[in-house]
Every structure is written in structure tokens, then in C-alpha cells.
């Protein structure tokens, strides 16, 4: 979390991480823990938890001004082929580790970057090699992220044949000027063409991503984007509030004071209001709000297995440059630049760069704060898993949430946030952190 600058309003969007993706903060992860914790964890028998597979496809047509991921926009076909070969080889190396060998995959996630940047031939070759090591026919969920402008009907048909259960379309917005200002590669015409193709192929779940607070957005533009989303009637909608981690183009502009973007970044009050309006419109259209970021049309059949399993402590083998994983109680991240990552794998070694083993108390906090993003949790599940009464353990921060109007209930049955609490949940979660983790850089 970043501190508010004395020269900017208290609710302005400052540079720094806002979204809480893990706990304790990533800044505590170390290179030394790779040898002392990560490799020994991989060499042990597996934990009795589900196993997932994440694949980072770091290629994009353009780099968005708000993007903070490891992506490349300048790689040629041979370099892309080399990377995919390394990713496949990395999975072959994982399959030799006692913590991974022989385990079925509960979920698979193709993330990026832009997985749909790959050609039909590249996708088929990659999937053939991965599934030759571990078939994923029994996986509950296989998710594939897409950028609309990279999709053709043959490519979508190939993606469907891969067994994808959730197609996630990174639309972000429908207004062409907003898309242009934020550096997006696609435009609205490509959205509607790609969505029509996807619908015709009968994917089990189609998700649409939106971002509230993009450069150039206005009340009218945002409401039009929400209305168009509802007209398309996707199975689920994911809405993020734009944040500005340090390594984005917009953040660089703000820190250097060049003024290109500074006055066009929506403040937090506006972003929360826009998400609130979107949730209300979606609910009026028959959707159910299922977390701080999601609304689903049919809660009885639409799930987010990847999210829910990770937030409950599942293992995740993460492939690709800079990817984050978790195995046998140890968090780990791959080398975050192309050359060293590829060299490690080609040398027959898993390309780990940093790692961290949380204590039991830190694991409890991690699962509590992440699951609180769902809007409510059941204390009984924590009592059963950890032998801890979370109402008593987190009494002080829960009291502060109630005092501030963000807590709807806190008893033996559930801990539930109000809508106001849900809309700002990431800013509330540090209240549950251990004192030594509240004043350090998150990433």
C-alpha cells in the first residue's frame, strides 16, 4: 500500500500496490529461501491439497499503460517458439519432483500477457507436450485469457477443442477513445466480432473483464460499458479498480511529474462508485455478486475454481518467466527475465528466483484475508483447519470494521462485509496483517 501524498487528495490514486494478492507481502520473499525452503519442499511427498497449473504466456501486441506484468511486445516467431519449448520443458522437470509427480490437475490457467497471441499451431504443439506429461481431462476448470483482437474463429475453435471451460475476455472497456488512451491493442469492433465467434462455440463459461477508472473514463462512458456488458449477457463479469503499481507507464509519469496522465486517473471514490453502480445494474439484470470483483449469472453452475482453490491453500505449479507458485507450504517465484529463466530450464534446473515459507499464523491470515474478498467467510472452516476462533483472533480489526461501517456480521456463522466494505476490501485487509508487515513495501 502506498501512502497518500500531501499534495494530492486523500482518495487520489497513488503509485503503489493496492490489490492484495498474497500474504505476507512479496517483498519478504528471498533468493536464499529457494535452496533452504523451495527445493526441499518440491522434493517431499505432496500435501493433501488440490494441484493447479499456471502458464504465463508473456506476449502482447502492445503493452498497456497500466500493465505491471512481465510481458514482451518485440519477440519474433522463432523466439516465441523457443519460449514455448522452454515452458514445456519446465513442466517436464516439475513432473520429476516428488511433490508433483503423478498428481492429477484440479485446475489449469493460461494467463499473460496474452495467451491468445499464440497461433493455432503454437497452441496445439504446447498443449500436446503439456498433456503428454499430465493429462487434464479430469480438471474441474481450465481457463484461457484472451485479447479480442487476437481472436479468429479457427483459433477460438482450437481453444475450445483444448478443453477450455472458461474463456476470459480482457475487454476492459468498450469506448475506443478510452482503449486508445490506455494503450490497449483492440477496439470495440473486435470485441463484438470475437464475442460472436465465442458464443457460437458454446464455451461452458465466458467471462468479461472490465476495469473501472481507466484513463479518459467518464460517468457516461462507464455506464455505457456496463450496459453493453449486460446486453452481451456473459456468464460472469469481473471488474477491477485500476491501481498503479510502480512499473507501469502511468506510474512513471506520475512519479516524474511529466503530466501526461496525472490528471486523468480516476480517484478511489469515483472507482468505487462506478463498481457499485455496475454491481447494482448487474443485480437488476439477474446477476449475483460473488466477490469484490465478480458477478455471475448462474451461481449454481458458475464457479471460479482457480481463485477459490488458491485462496484456500491449494498447490500451484507455475510455469513461465516471473510466474508465482505455491507447493507444500512454500511460495515461490521464477526468474523474472527471459535469458536467465530460459538458461536455467535448458540446463535442467527449475528456474526459481525467490521463495518464502509462511508460518502457520501467516497461513491463517493469508487465507482469512483472501477469502474475505468473497464478501463473507464461515468461521467454522478456520476452526476446523487451524483450531482457531477467528472472531476472537481478529477481534480488534473486526471491531474497527464494524465501527467504520464495513462489517455486516461477525459471529459463529459468518463474517460478512457490507457493500461499502466489499468495494474497498483491499484497503481494509492490512488491518489483519501482523504489525511487522503493515509498513513495508508490498511487492
C-alpha positions in Angstrom: 0.0 0.0 0.0 1.2 3.5 -0.8 0.9 6.5 1.5 -1.1 9.4 0.3 1.0 12.3 -1.0 0.4 15.6 1.0 0.0 17.4 -2.3 -2.8 15.1 -3.6 -6.4 14.4 -2.3 -6.7 11.7 0.2 -8.7 9.5 -2.2 -6.4 10.0 -5.2 -4.9 7.0 -6.9 -1.3 7.0 -5.7 1.5 4.9 -7.1 1.9 1.6 -5.3 0.2 -1.8 -4.9 -3.4 -1.7 -3.8 -4.7 -5.2 -4.8 -3.8 -7.8 -2.1 -2.8 -10.9 -4.0 -1.0 -12.8 -1.2 0.3 -12.6 2.3 2.8 -12.0 3.8 4.0 -9.3 1.3 6.1 -10.4 -1.6 8.9 -8.1 -0.5 9.8 -10.7 2.2 10.5 -13.4 -0.4 14.2 -14.1 -0.8 16.6 -15.8 -3.2 18.2 -17.7 -0.2 14.9 -19.4 0.5 15.0 -21.1 -2.9 17.6 -23.5 -1.6 16.6 -23.6 2.0 12.8 -23.9 1.5 11.6 -24.3 -2.1 13.7 -27.1 -3.5 13.4 -29.2 -0.3 9.6 -28.7 -0.5 9.5 -29.9 -4.0 11.5 -33.0 -3.0 9.0 -34.0 -0.3 5.8 -36.1 -0.7 2.8 -34.0 -1.8 0.5 -32.2 0.6 -3.1 -33.4 0.6 -4.4 -30.4 -1.3 -5.5 -29.9 -4.9 -2.9 -29.1 -7.5 -3.2 -26.5 -10.2 -1.1 -25.5 -13.2 -0.4 -21.9 -14.2 1.2 -21.0 -17.6 2.4 -17.5 -18.2 2.3 -16.5 -21.9 4.1 -13.2 -21.8 3.5 -11.9 -25.3 1.3 -9.0 -26.3 0.6 -6.9 -29.3 1.1 -3.7 -27.2 1.9 -3.0 -23.6 -1.0 -1.2 -21.9 -0.1 1.9 -19.9 -1.5 0.3 -16.7 0.2 -3.1 -17.2 2.7 -4.2 -14.5 3.2 -7.8 -15.6 6.3 -9.3 -17.3 5.3 -9.0 -21.0 7.1 -8.7 -24.3 5.9 -6.9 -27.4 9.0 -7.4 -29.6 9.5 -11.1 -30.0 9.6 -12.8 -33.4 8.1 -16.2 -34.2 11.3 -18.1 -33.5 11.7 -16.5 -30.1 8.0 -17.3 -29.2 8.7 -20.9 -30.3 11.8 -21.1 -28.1 9.8 -19.8 -25.1 7.1 -22.4 -25.6 9.7 -25.1 -25.8 11.2 -23.9 -22.5 7.7 -23.8 -20.8 7.0 -27.4 -21.9 10.5 -28.5 -20.7 9.8 -26.8 -17.4 6.7 -28.9 -16.9 8.7 -32.0 -17.7 11.1 -31.0 -15.0 8.3 -30.5 -12.5 7.0 -33.9 -13.3 10.2 -35.4 -11.8 9.7 -33.7 -8.4 8.2 -35.9 -5.7 5.7 -33.1 -4.7 4.3 -33.0 -8.2 4.9 -36.4 -9.8 1.8 -38.4 -10.6 -0.7 -35.9 -9.2 -3.9 -35.1 -11.1 -4.5 -31.5 -12.1 -7.6 -29.9 -10.5 -7.4 -26.7 -12.5 -5.3 -25.1 -15.3 -4.9 -21.4 -16.0 -3.4 -19.8 -19.1 -2.5 -16.2 -18.2 -0.4 -13.4 -19.5 0.4 -11.4 -21.2 -1.9 -12.7 -23.9 -2.3 -16.4 -24.3 -4.4 -15.8 -27.4 -1.4 -14.1 -29.0 -0.2 -17.6 -29.9 -1.1 -19.1 -33.3 -3.3 -22.2 -33.7 -0.2 -24.3 -34.4 1.7 -23.0 -31.4 -1.2 -23.6 -29.1 -1.7 -27.2 -30.3 2.0 -28.0 -30.0 2.2 -26.6 -26.5 -0.9 -28.4 -25.3 0.2 -31.7 -26.8 3.5 -31.5 -24.9 1.9 -30.5 -21.6 -0.8 -33.1 -21.7 1.7 -35.8 -22.6 3.2 -35.2 -19.2 -0.1 -34.8 -17.3 -3.5 -35.2 -18.9 -6.0 -32.6 -17.7 -9.2 -34.3 -18.8 -10.3 -34.6 -15.2 -9.6 -31.0 -14.3 -12.6 -29.1 -12.9 -11.6 -25.9 -14.7 -9.3 -24.8 -17.5 -9.2 -21.0 -18.0 -7.8 -19.2 -21.0 -7.3 -15.4 -21.1 -7.8 -13.6 -24.4 -7.4 -10.2 -26.1 -10.2 -9.8 -28.6 -8.1 -8.5 -31.4 -6.0 -11.7 -31.4 -9.0 -14.0 -31.9 -10.2 -15.6 -35.1 -12.9 -18.2 -35.5 -10.4 -21.0 -36.2 -8.3 -20.0 -33.2 -11.3 -20.0 -30.9 -12.3 -23.4 -32.2 -8.9 -24.7 -31.4 -9.1 -23.2 -27.9 -12.5 -24.8 -27.4 -11.0 -28.2 -28.5 -8.3 -27.8 -25.9 -10.9 -28.5 -23.3 -11.2 -24.9 -22.1 -14.0 -24.5 -19.6 -13.8 -20.7 -19.1 -12.9 -18.2 -21.8 -11.9 -14.9 -20.1 -12.1 -11.9 -22.5 -10.0 -9.0 -21.4 -12.2 -6.3 -22.9 -11.5 -3.7 -20.1 -13.8 -1.1 -21.8 -15.9 -0.6 -24.9 -15.1 3.1 -25.7 -12.5 3.3 -28.4 -11.0 6.6 -27.1 -10.6 5.0 -23.6 -9.0 2.0 -25.1 -6.6 4.2 -27.2 -5.6 6.4 -24.2 -4.8 3.3 -22.1 -2.7 1.7 -24.8 -5.0 -1.2 -25.5 -4.4 -3.0 -28.8 -8.0 -3.9 -29.6 -11.0 -1.7 -30.4 -14.8 -2.2 -29.9 -15.4 -3.7 -33.3 -13.0 -6.6 -32.5 -14.9 -7.1 -29.2 -18.2 -7.8 -30.8 -16.7 -10.0 -33.6 -14.7 -12.1 -31.1 -17.7 -12.5 -28.7 -19.9 -13.6 -31.5 -17.4 -16.3 -32.5 -17.1 -17.4 -28.9 -20.8 -17.7 -28.3 -21.2 -19.8 -31.4 -18.7 -22.4 -30.0 -20.7 -22.9 -26.8 -18.0 -22.5 -24.2 -19.1 -23.6 -20.7 -18.3 -20.2 -19.3 -17.5 -16.9 -20.9 -16.1 -14.2 -18.6 -15.8 -10.5 -19.5 -13.2 -8.3 -17.7 -13.8 -4.6 -17.2 -11.6 -2.0 -15.4 -13.1 0.9 -13.6 -11.0 4.1 -13.6 -9.2 3.8 -16.9 -7.7 7.0 -18.4 -10.3 9.1 -20.0 -13.3 7.3 -18.5 -16.4 9.3 -17.5 -19.7 8.6 -15.9 -21.4 8.3 -19.3 -18.7 6.1 -20.8 -18.7 3.8 -17.8 -22.4 3.4 -17.8 -22.4 2.6 -21.5 -19.8 0.0 -20.9 -21.8 -1.7 -18.2 -25.0 -1.5 -20.4 -23.1 -3.1 -23.3 -21.8 -5.8 -21.0 -25.3 -6.6 -19.8 -26.6 -6.7 -23.4 -23.9 -9.3 -24.2 -25.1 -11.4 -21.2 -21.8 -13.2 -20.4 -21.8 -16.0 -17.8 -19.7 -13.9 -15.5 -18.2 -10.4 -15.2 -15.0 -9.4 -13.5 -14.5 -5.8 -12.6 -11.2 -4.4 -11.3 -10.5 -0.9 -10.0 -7.4 0.4 -11.7 -4.3 0.5 -9.5 -0.9 1.9 -10.3 2.0 -0.4 -9.2 5.4 1.1 -9.7 6.3 -0.5 -13.0 3.6 1.0 -15.2 3.8 3.8 -17.8 1.2 5.8 -15.9 3.1 5.4 -12.6 6.3 6.6 -14.3 4.5 9.7 -15.5 3.1 10.4 -12.0 6.5 9.9 -10.3 8.3 12.0 -12.8 5.6 14.7 -12.9 5.5 14.9 -16.7 1.8 15.5 -16.6 0.8 13.2 -19.5 -1.5 11.1 -17.4 -1.6 12.6 -13.9 -4.9 14.5 -14.1 -6.7 11.7 -15.9 -6.5 8.9 -13.3 -9.9 8.5 -11.5 -9.8 8.7 -7.7 -10.8 5.9 -5.5 -14.2 7.3 -4.6 -15.1 7.5 -8.3 -13.9 4.0 -9.0 -15.8 2.5 -6.1 -18.9 4.4 -7.1 -18.6 3.1 -10.6 -18.2 -0.5 -9.4 -21.1 -0.1 -7.1 -23.3 1.2 -10.0 -22.1 -1.7 -12.1 -22.9 -4.3 -9.4 -26.4 -2.7 -9.0 -27.1 -2.8 -12.7 -25.9 -6.4 -13.0 -28.0 -7.4 -10.0 -31.0 -5.8 -11.6 -30.3 -7.9 -14.7 -30.3 -11.1 -12.7 -26.6 -11.5 -11.7 -25.3 -12.3 -8.3 -22.3 -10.5 -6.8 -19.9 -13.2 -5.7 -16.8 -11.3 -4.6 -15.3 -7.8 -4.6 -14.7 -8.2 -8.3 -17.2 -10.7 -9.8 -20.8 -11.1 -10.7 -22.2 -14.3 -12.1 -25.4 -15.1 -13.9 -26.0 -18.6 -12.6 -24.2 -19.1 -9.2 -25.3 -22.7 -9.0 -23.2 -23.6 -12.1 -20.6 -20.8 -12.5 -17.5 -21.1 -10.3 -14.0 -19.7 -10.1 -12.1 -22.8 -9.2 -8.6 -21.3 -9.7 -9.4 -18.4 -7.3 -11.2 -20.4 -4.7 -8.6 -23.2 -4.5 -5.7 -20.8 -4.3 -7.3 -18.8 -1.6 -7.8 -22.0 0.4 -4.2 -23.1 0.2 -4.0 -25.3 -3.0 -0.7 -26.1 -4.6 0.2 -24.3 -7.8 2.9 -25.3 -10.2 3.7 -22.1 -12.1 5.4 -22.2 -15.5 7.0 -19.3 -17.4 9.1 -16.2 -16.8 8.3 -14.4 -13.4 5.5 -16.8 -12.6 4.3 -17.3 -9.0 3.6 -20.7 -7.5 3.0 -22.5 -4.2 4.0 -26.1 -3.3 4.0 -27.9 0.0 3.5 -24.7 2.1 6.2 -22.7 0.3 5.6 -19.7 -2.0 8.0 -19.4 -5.0 8.6 -17.2 -8.0 10.5 -17.9 -11.2 13.4 -15.9 -12.5 11.9 -12.7 -13.9 13.9 -12.1 -17.1 13.9 -14.1 -20.3 17.5 -15.1 -20.6 18.2 -16.4 -17.1 14.8 -18.1 -17.0 15.4 -20.0 -20.3 19.0 -20.8 -19.4 18.0 -22.4 -16.1 15.4 -24.7 -17.7 17.6 -25.6 -20.7 20.3 -26.5 -18.1 17.9 -29.0 -16.5 17.0 -26.9 -13.4 13.8 -25.4 -12.2 14.1 -21.6 -12.7 13.3 -20.4 -9.2 14.4 -17.0 -8.2 12.9 -16.3 -4.7 10.8 -18.1 -2.1 9.1 -17.8 1.3 7.7 -20.3 3.8 5.0 -18.7 5.9 4.4 -19.7 9.5 1.1 -21.4 10.5 -0.2 -18.0 11.7 0.8 -16.3 8.5 -1.0 -19.0 6.5 -4.1 -18.4 8.7 -4.0 -14.7 8.0 -3.4 -15.3 4.3 -6.4 -17.5 3.8 -8.6 -15.3 6.0 -7.9 -12.0 4.2 -8.1 -13.6 0.7 -11.4 -15.3 1.4 -12.7 -12.1 2.9 -12.6 -10.7 -0.7 -15.6 -13.0 -1.3 -17.6 -10.8 1.0 -18.2 -13.4 3.6 -16.5 -16.3 5.2 -17.5 -19.2 7.6 -15.5 -19.2 10.8 -16.2 -22.9 11.2 -13.9 -23.7 8.3 -11.0 -22.0 10.0 -11.8 -23.6 13.3 -11.7 -27.0 11.7 -8.5 -26.4 9.7 -6.5 -24.3 12.2 -8.2 -24.8 15.5 -8.6 -21.0 15.8 -11.6 -18.9 16.6 -11.2 -16.2 14.0 -13.8 -13.9 15.7 -11.6 -13.9 18.8 -8.2 -13.9 16.9 -9.2 -10.9 14.8 -11.4 -9.2 17.3 -9.6 -5.8 17.1 -9.7 -5.4 13.3 -13.2 -6.7 13.1 -14.3 -4.2 15.7 -12.7 -1.4 13.6 -14.5 -2.6 10.5 -17.8 -2.5 12.4 -17.1 1.0 13.8 -16.4 2.3 10.3 -19.5 0.8 8.7 -17.8 -2.0 6.7 -18.9 -5.1 8.7 -22.3 -6.6 8.3 -21.9 -9.6 10.6 -19.3 -11.3 12.7 -20.4 -14.4 14.7 -20.0 -18.1 14.7 -21.9 -18.5 11.5 -20.2 -15.9 9.3 -18.1 -12.8 8.9 -19.7 -10.6 6.3 -18.8 -7.3 4.8 -21.2 -4.5 3.9 -21.3 -3.5 0.2 -19.2 -0.4 1.2 -16.7 -2.8 2.8 -16.6 -5.1 -0.2 -16.0 -2.2 -2.6 -12.8 -1.2 -0.7 -11.8 -4.6 0.7 -8.2 -4.5 -0.5 -7.6 -1.3 1.5 -9.1 -2.9 4.6 -7.1 -6.2 4.6 -3.9 -4.7 6.1 -5.8 -4.3 9.3 -5.5 -8.0 9.7 -1.7 -8.2 8.9 0.9 -8.8 11.6 2.3 -5.4 12.8 5.7 -6.1 11.2 4.0 -6.4 7.8 1.9 -3.2 7.8 4.6 -0.7 7.0 6.7 -2.4 4.4 6.5 -2.4 0.6 4.1 -5.0 -0.6 5.9 -6.2 -3.8 
